[in-house]
Amino acid sequence: MTQRELIGHTYDELEIGQSASLERICTDNDLVVFAHASGNLNPRHLPGLAEKITGEGPVAPAMWGGSLFSALLGNVLPGPGTAYLHQSLSFHGRIQAGDRLTVTVTVREKAPDGRIRLECRLLREDGVLVTDGMAEVLPPTSRILADEIALPQLTLAKRGKFERLLAACAGVPAMPTAVVAPTDGPSLGGAWEAARAGLIEPILVGPEARIRAAAEKLGWDLAGIRLVNTPDEHTAPARAVALVHEGAARAVMKGNIHSDEVLRHVTKAEGGLRAGRRISHVFVLDVPGREGLLLISDAAINIAPDLTTKADIVQNAIDLAHAIGLAQPRVGILSAVETVNPAIPSTLDAAILSKMAERGQIKGGIVDGPLAMDNAVDVEAAKTKGIAGMVAGHADVLIAPNLESGNMLAKQLVFLSDADTGGLVVGAKAPVMLTSRADDEHARLMSAALALLYSHWKATGATLVAQEG
């Protein structure tokens, strides 16, 4: 909320017939915030649920409209210092998200004991009276001036950026995908969600009895789904990779099995999925408060990459950025500081990678470094430190100096900042969806969308997503 001057008017300053108004548009966010604040979880008031359950768009709770009178009384007339005593309301119509509203309060009575009675009216833009009533308040005993009121920024964690990627996948043929050891609810449920969304044609690889037991708990009858039985989970990765070589699968999805077991077979020199470039992993995150998606690499495969490996990591991340609609991604090479320091090897690598991009050895993105985390993603931090350039403060892609820092950064954003995530192994002969066993079904669904978009980009050189930047 931006700062503004608020004036609290005393009893003597108020006159019969004096009125004040405000205009407000009801938004989906208003309905979600009100549900959190009030505890009213009636689905007819919640965007997304209302459409599914009632077949109609959400309507605002009646008291959300009533709360606008409180805002007008507390902010304008009488203003700061006002104490609510009584409110009577009648509700005549409903408010929907998108409605423009006019709220008016008018002084109707000044009681001898200092109380003020005000008429309250709430109208839609079409002139329909939605709510009316009377409020009784005590105005401030002395004039109050409040000119430095600013609420902390409120951010709703939403999945809108990923929904855009899902929408881009519509109409694209589903990708045959070997799902490795989907023997529990989250891993099998993720494959099921991806199949229902038309992203993958799952080939379930692992011990059949355990897969069927997990499917029964989910309510998935597996009709028409191919199952490839293996003696146990540990033999499933090799069989899944073999399915790619046989042409039966075009992608691999990790299930209820440790990442190392999958990666051992993906990266092995003989019979693996190497394709000439170093294989790396890219997290794609929808971070609340950021306008666009954020890519982080490498946080899962290359433990302590040397300069040559980092060059491949950067190129792989740029390729995935192209696949999800970033025409010229801005890549920040991270270190602890933003100056080159021979005592910190990652700063030297960052500077060299930046120069390699300038010389065309890394293509398709704008690369700069070394950058510390703050001045890579925050414009004011970059300005404060005098760092100019197209990447500082605007990075779309963050390249970590090693696996530990990348992994901690990505998981901090997920578990402390409520970021939604998907992840993909790139640089291989086939995309590999390498989600954590702790990830929910949505993360697996988003990883499947990334795999489909990346596969399409690799085959055609064109993105299915409207480009940004």
Buried (B, 14 or more C-beta within 10 A) or exposed (E): EEEEEBBBBBBEBBEEEBBBBBEBEBBBBBBBBBBEEBEBEBBBBBBEBBEEEEEEEBBBBBBBBBBBBBEBBBBBBBBBBBEEEEBEBEBEBBBBBEBEBBBBBBBBEBEEEEBBBBBBBBBBEEEEEBBBBBBBBBBBEEBBEBEEEEEEEEEEEBBEBBEBBBEBBEEBEBBBBBBBBBBBBBBBBBBBBBBEBBBBBBBBBBBBEBBBEBBEEEEBEBEEBBBBEBEEBBBBBBBBBBBBEEEBBBBBBBBBBBBEBBBBBBBEEEEBBBEEBBBBBBBBBBBEEBEBBBBBBBBBBBEEBEEEBBBBBBBBBBBBBBBBBBEBBBBBBBBEBBEBBEEBEBBBBBBBBBEBBEEEEBEBBBBBBBBBBBBBBBEEBBEEBEBEBEBBBBBBBBBBBBBEBBBEBBBEBBEEBBBBBBBBBBBBBBBBBBBBEEBBBBBBBBBBBBBBBBBBBBEEEEBBBEEBE
